[in-house]
Each structure stands twice: as structure tokens, then as C-alpha cells.
């Protein structure tokens, strides 16, 4: 009987995880059409408006196109690594969402080291990108992959440092406890500089504009996934939007109180905050120019890293002398 109940529990958890994965993938696909319409509005032009009512079924047309496109593997590529690279990148980005609590009682995994798990999985995704560029045996792919690896490693440094102020205030690496520590005041107020640096780091690690140099069309002809087609390209494409959702969920959880808010249920507030954060991601793409790659790297080490260290020192000083 115990064995049966254990199997039933495993099946229920597997079913719940499968539903959440499907919702995340569909949300990422829906986010792509929202981005295209939002960009069209900012650029004073027509966006997708042919498929379905006002173009909202464009994601269905794009999905069918990717699904039935020829899944071609270049004969000159390292085939095994070429196939497995998008899977590594996609799954590592997806697993981060499993540690983020949607409400106080609704989460998949409650890790005491949730912050460290987030940093670890966000670092692993770059291995998929680097392997994809190397295995394609294409100069543009390799250049894009090297850019991505260098950019991710650079911005990962102060991504972790910018969170340390929040961790010090909550005295825990548990994301659930960090959210609950914001009952009196959201971390964005005492940790405003930490929020700014964390947001910039998330933009860079997600390869979102203006930090999309690893896949810039004008220079590298789409970068590290230039040789990919079909569902392999779809994994990279959907993975980018999943990374946006993951980054927004972490920003909301660490700096904006997670599910906390008046009148409405917690999950409603959590989704509203994530949606507003995603709109700000798209606004950055619509309004900012793309800088040179060397400027992006200099910006991280010369300006952002000192600012992050100063914020961490100020937080430590405040906690030691004024918050005893």
C-alpha cells in the first residue's frame, strides 16, 4: 500500500511539473507575439495582423512552421554535440523556474540554497551556447559563442554580488524566506543600486538588447545558432523568452516582494509584477541602441563591478552598525 501511494505521489508530481512546463513554454511563445506588437507600436508601424483576429494567432503559425521545418544537421558539424547543445541550454533555463515560489504554498521545490541553484543553472546555460557555436564548425557561430561565454562570465560576477545584499538582509539563501522578509518594505528600496545592477546583469545574461552582441544580425548573421533549424532552433528561440520570464520572476521575488500585494490573491500579484517587468525588457529593446562589444565588456568591469562592491559594503556597514 505504501508503494502504491508513493507511486501515486510521484505520478501526481510528474503531472504537475508537466503542466507547469507546458504553461511556461506557451507563455514564452505568447510573449514573442506581445513583443512584436509592442515594438510595432513604439516604432509606429504595423505589427503581425494577418493570422487570426488582429494577428494574435501568429504564434500558432510560427509554431507550425518550426515544427514542420526540415531539421537539418550540417555534414561538417560535430553531430552529437550539435544535437545535444540546444537541449542543455533549454533545460538549464527551464529548471531555474522550479525553485521560484509562485505563492507561499505553491512551489515545486523549496531549496535552502535556491539563490545558489539559480546562479549555477544560469551559468550552465552558456555551456550549451558555447558547444553549439563550436560544434557548428562555422566562424560566425564560433564568434557568437565566444562572445556569449565572455559576456556571461563577466556579468555573472556582479549578478551574484548584487544578490548578496538581499541575502544579507534576509539572512538566508532560501528564496521563500527572502520574499517573506519583505513584509515591511520591498528590497528595491534599501537595495536600489543592487536592483539596478541585477537588472543589467539579467539583461546581459539573457542576451537581450542592448546586450545581444552574441547574436547580432548585422555582424554575425544571427550568431551561435546560425546553422540550426527546426525544433533545435525552436529550443534556442523559446529558451531566450524563458530566460526573460525566469529573470523577471527572480527580480520580482528578490526585490518586489514576490506574491505580496493588497486585495488580490498572491498569484495574481506575482503574474502582474512579472508581466510589467517583461514589458520593461521589451521597452529596453525598443528604445536603446546596441553598443560595441568592447564597450559592453568595459562597462561591466569598470563601472558596474565597483558600484556593486560599494553597494555590498554599504549594506554590510548598515547591518553591522544600524540594524543590531
C-alpha positions as CSV (number, residue, x, y, z in Angstrom):
1,X,0.0,0.0,0.0
2,X,2.9,2.3,0.8
3,X,4.5,1.6,-2.5
4,X,1.2,2.4,-4.3
5,X,0.8,5.7,-2.5
6,X,4.4,6.6,-3.2
7,X,4.0,5.8,-6.9
8,X,0.7,7.9,-7.0
9,X,2.5,10.8,-5.4
10,X,5.4,10.6,-7.9
11,X,2.9,10.5,-10.8
12,X,1.0,13.5,-9.4
13,X,4.2,15.5,-9.0
14,X,5.3,14.5,-12.6
15,X,1.8,15.5,-13.9
16,X,2.0,18.9,-12.1
17,X,5.5,19.5,-13.4
18,X,4.5,18.6,-16.9
19,X,1.5,21.1,-16.8
20,X,3.8,23.8,-15.5
21,X,6.4,23.2,-18.2
22,X,3.7,23.4,-20.9
23,X,2.3,26.7,-19.4
24,X,5.8,28.1,-19.3
25,X,6.5,27.2,-23.0
26,X,3.1,28.6,-24.1
27,X,3.8,31.7,-22.1
28,X,7.2,32.1,-23.8
29,X,5.5,31.7,-27.2
30,X,2.8,34.2,-26.3
31,X,5.5,36.6,-25.1
32,X,7.1,36.6,-28.6
33,X,3.9,38.0,-30.2
34,X,3.4,40.6,-27.4
35,X,7.0,41.7,-28.0
36,X,6.4,42.1,-31.8
37,X,3.2,44.1,-31.3
38,X,4.8,46.2,-28.6
39,X,7.8,47.0,-30.8
40,X,5.5,47.8,-33.7
41,X,3.6,50.3,-31.5
42,X,6.8,52.0,-30.4
43,X,8.2,52.2,-34.0
44,X,4.9,53.5,-35.4
45,X,4.3,50.6,-37.8
46,X,2.0,47.6,-38.3
47,X,2.9,44.5,-36.4
48,X,1.6,41.0,-37.1
49,X,-2.0,41.5,-38.2
50,X,-2.8,38.8,-40.7
51,X,-3.2,35.4,-38.9
52,X,-6.3,35.4,-36.7
53,X,-8.0,38.3,-35.0
54,X,-5.6,41.3,-35.2
55,X,-2.7,38.8,-35.7
56,X,-2.9,37.1,-32.3
57,X,-2.7,33.6,-33.9
58,X,0.7,34.4,-35.4
59,X,2.3,32.3,-32.7
60,X,0.3,29.3,-33.9
61,X,1.5,29.8,-37.5
62,X,5.1,30.2,-36.3
63,X,4.9,27.1,-34.1
64,X,3.5,25.0,-37.1
65,X,6.3,26.4,-39.3
66,X,9.1,25.5,-36.9
67,X,7.5,22.1,-36.2
68,X,7.4,21.0,-39.8
69,X,10.6,22.7,-40.9
70,X,13.4,20.4,-42.0
71,X,15.6,19.5,-39.1
72,X,18.9,19.8,-40.9
73,X,22.3,18.8,-39.4
74,X,25.3,20.2,-41.3
75,X,27.5,17.4,-42.6
76,X,30.6,19.2,-41.4
77,X,29.4,19.6,-37.8
78,X,30.1,17.5,-34.7
79,X,26.7,15.8,-34.9
80,X,26.4,14.5,-31.3
81,X,27.4,17.8,-29.6
82,X,25.4,19.8,-32.3
83,X,22.2,17.9,-31.3
84,X,22.6,18.0,-27.5
85,X,23.7,21.7,-27.2
86,X,20.2,23.2,-27.5
87,X,18.8,20.7,-25.0
88,X,21.4,21.7,-22.4
89,X,20.7,25.4,-22.9
90,X,16.9,24.9,-22.9
91,X,16.7,22.6,-19.8
92,X,19.1,24.6,-17.7
93,X,17.0,27.7,-18.2
94,X,13.8,25.8,-17.5
95,X,15.0,24.2,-14.3
96,X,15.6,27.6,-12.6
97,X,11.8,28.3,-12.6
98,X,11.2,25.2,-10.5
99,X,12.8,26.8,-7.4
100,X,10.8,30.1,-7.6
101,X,7.7,30.1,-5.3
102,X,4.6,31.4,-7.1
103,X,2.8,31.9,-3.7
104,X,3.5,31.0,-0.1
105,X,2.1,27.5,-0.5
106,X,2.6,26.8,-4.3
107,X,6.1,25.9,-5.4
108,X,7.7,22.8,-6.9
109,X,11.0,22.7,-5.0
110,X,11.8,24.7,-1.9
111,X,15.6,24.7,-1.7
112,X,17.6,26.2,1.2
113,X,20.2,27.2,-1.4
114,X,17.7,28.5,-4.0
115,X,19.9,31.5,-4.9
116,X,23.0,29.3,-5.4
117,X,20.9,27.0,-7.6
118,X,19.8,30.0,-9.7
119,X,23.4,31.2,-10.2
120,X,24.6,27.6,-11.0
121,X,21.9,26.9,-13.6
122,X,22.2,30.3,-15.3
123,X,25.9,29.6,-15.7
124,X,25.3,26.1,-17.1
125,X,23.2,27.5,-20.0
126,X,26.2,29.2,-21.5
127,X,27.8,25.7,-22.0
128,X,25.0,24.8,-24.4
129,X,25.7,28.0,-26.3
130,X,29.4,27.5,-26.4
131,X,29.1,23.9,-27.5
132,X,26.6,24.9,-30.2
133,X,29.0,27.5,-31.7
134,X,31.9,25.2,-31.6
135,X,30.1,22.1,-33.0
136,X,28.7,24.0,-35.9
137,X,32.2,24.4,-37.5
138,X,31.2,27.9,-38.6
139,X,33.3,31.0,-37.9
140,X,30.2,33.2,-37.2
141,X,28.8,30.6,-34.9
142,X,32.1,30.3,-33.0
143,X,32.5,34.1,-32.7
144,X,29.0,34.4,-31.3
145,X,29.5,31.6,-28.9
146,X,32.8,33.1,-27.6
147,X,31.1,36.5,-27.2
148,X,28.3,34.8,-25.3
149,X,30.7,33.0,-23.0
150,X,32.8,36.0,-22.2
151,X,29.8,38.2,-21.7
152,X,28.0,35.7,-19.4
153,X,31.1,35.1,-17.3
154,X,31.7,38.9,-16.9
155,X,28.2,39.7,-15.9
156,X,27.8,36.6,-13.7
157,X,30.3,38.1,-11.3
158,X,28.2,41.1,-10.3
159,X,25.0,39.2,-10.8
160,X,25.9,37.2,-7.7
161,X,27.4,40.2,-5.8
162,X,24.2,42.2,-6.4
163,X,22.1,39.5,-4.7
164,X,24.4,39.3,-1.6
165,X,22.9,42.5,-0.2
166,X,19.4,40.9,-0.4
167,X,20.8,37.6,1.1
168,X,22.4,39.5,4.0
169,X,19.2,41.4,4.8
170,X,17.1,38.1,4.8
171,X,19.9,36.1,6.4
172,X,19.1,33.2,4.0
173,X,19.7,31.8,0.5
174,X,16.1,30.4,0.5
175,X,14.0,32.4,-2.0
176,X,10.8,31.8,0.0
177,X,12.4,33.3,3.1
178,X,13.7,36.3,1.1
179,X,10.2,37.0,-0.1
180,X,8.8,36.7,3.4
181,X,11.5,39.1,4.7
182,X,9.9,41.9,2.5
183,X,6.7,42.1,4.5
184,X,7.5,45.6,5.9
185,X,9.4,47.0,2.9
186,X,10.4,45.7,-0.5
187,X,14.1,45.2,-1.1
188,X,14.1,47.5,-4.1
189,X,14.0,50.5,-1.6
190,X,17.1,49.7,0.6
191,X,18.8,47.8,-2.2
192,X,18.1,50.1,-5.1
193,X,21.6,50.0,-6.5
194,X,21.6,46.2,-6.1
195,X,18.4,46.1,-8.1
196,X,19.8,48.3,-10.9
197,X,23.0,46.1,-11.2
198,X,21.0,42.9,-11.0
199,X,18.6,44.1,-13.7
200,X,21.5,45.0,-16.0
201,X,23.2,41.6,-15.4
202,X,19.9,39.8,-16.2
203,X,19.6,41.7,-19.5
204,X,23.2,40.7,-20.4
205,X,22.9,37.1,-19.4
206,X,19.6,36.7,-21.3
207,X,21.3,38.3,-24.4
208,X,18.6,40.9,-24.5
209,X,19.0,44.2,-26.3
210,X,21.2,46.2,-25.8
211,X,23.4,43.2,-24.8
212,X,22.6,41.0,-27.7
213,X,26.0,41.2,-29.3
214,X,26.4,37.3,-29.4
215,X,23.6,37.1,-32.0
216,X,23.7,40.5,-33.7
217,X,22.4,40.1,-37.2
218,X,24.5,42.9,-38.7
219,X,27.8,41.5,-37.6
220,X,27.4,37.7,-37.1
221,X,24.4,36.8,-39.2
222,X,22.4,35.5,-36.1
223,X,25.5,34.3,-34.2
224,X,25.8,30.9,-32.5
225,X,22.6,29.4,-33.8
226,X,23.0,30.3,-37.5
227,X,23.3,26.6,-38.5
228,X,20.2,25.5,-36.5
229,X,16.8,24.9,-38.0
230,X,13.5,23.2,-37.0
231,X,12.9,22.3,-33.3
232,X,16.6,22.7,-32.4
233,X,16.4,26.4,-33.4
234,X,13.0,26.5,-31.6
235,X,14.7,25.4,-28.4
236,X,17.1,28.4,-28.6
237,X,14.3,30.7,-29.6
238,X,11.9,29.7,-26.8
239,X,14.8,29.4,-24.4
240,X,15.5,33.1,-24.8
241,X,12.0,34.0,-23.8
242,X,12.1,31.5,-20.9
243,X,15.2,33.2,-19.7
244,X,13.3,36.5,-19.8
245,X,10.5,35.0,-17.7
246,X,13.0,33.5,-15.3
247,X,14.9,36.7,-14.9
248,X,11.7,38.7,-14.3
249,X,10.5,36.1,-11.8
250,X,13.8,36.4,-9.9
251,X,13.6,40.3,-10.0
252,X,10.1,40.2,-8.6
253,X,11.0,37.6,-5.9
254,X,14.1,39.3,-4.7
255,X,13.2,43.0,-5.0
256,X,9.5,43.5,-5.3
257,X,8.0,41.2,-2.7
258,X,7.1,38.3,-4.8
259,X,3.4,37.5,-4.4
260,X,2.8,40.2,-1.8
261,X,0.1,42.8,-2.5
262,X,-3.3,44.0,-1.3
263,X,-6.8,42.9,-2.3
264,X,-6.0,40.3,-5.0
265,X,-4.7,36.7,-4.4
266,X,-0.9,36.3,-4.3
267,X,-0.5,34.5,-7.6
268,X,-2.4,37.4,-9.4
269,X,0.1,39.9,-8.0
270,X,3.0,37.7,-8.9
271,X,1.9,37.4,-12.5
272,X,1.1,41.2,-12.8
273,X,4.6,42.1,-11.5
274,X,6.3,39.6,-13.9
275,X,4.3,41.0,-16.8
276,X,5.3,44.6,-16.0
277,X,8.9,43.5,-15.7
278,X,8.7,41.8,-19.1
279,X,7.2,44.9,-20.7
280,X,10.2,46.8,-19.4
281,X,12.6,44.3,-21.0
282,X,10.8,44.9,-24.3
283,X,10.9,48.7,-23.8
284,X,14.7,48.5,-23.5
285,X,14.8,46.7,-26.9
286,X,12.6,49.4,-28.4
287,X,14.4,52.4,-27.1
288,X,18.1,51.6,-26.6
289,X,20.9,51.4,-29.3
290,X,23.3,48.4,-29.5
291,X,26.7,49.4,-28.2
292,X,30.0,47.9,-29.4
293,X,31.1,44.7,-27.8
294,X,34.2,46.1,-26.2
295,X,32.1,48.9,-24.6
296,X,29.8,46.2,-23.2
297,X,32.7,44.4,-21.6
298,X,34.3,47.6,-20.3
299,X,31.0,48.8,-18.9
300,X,30.8,45.6,-16.8
301,X,34.3,45.7,-15.2
302,X,34.9,49.5,-15.0
303,X,31.5,50.8,-13.9
304,X,29.1,48.1,-12.7
305,X,31.5,46.0,-10.7
306,X,32.7,48.9,-8.5
307,X,29.1,50.0,-8.0
308,X,28.1,46.5,-6.9
309,X,31.0,46.3,-4.4
310,X,30.1,49.7,-3.0
311,X,26.5,48.6,-2.5
312,X,27.7,45.4,-0.8
313,X,30.0,47.3,1.5
314,X,27.2,49.9,2.4
315,X,24.8,47.0,3.1
316,X,27.3,45.3,5.4
317,X,28.1,48.6,7.2
318,X,24.4,49.3,7.7
319,X,23.6,45.8,9.0
320,X,26.5,45.8,11.4
321,X,26.1,49.3,13.0
322,X,22.4,50.3,12.5
323,X,20.5,47.0,12.5
324,X,21.7,45.2,15.6
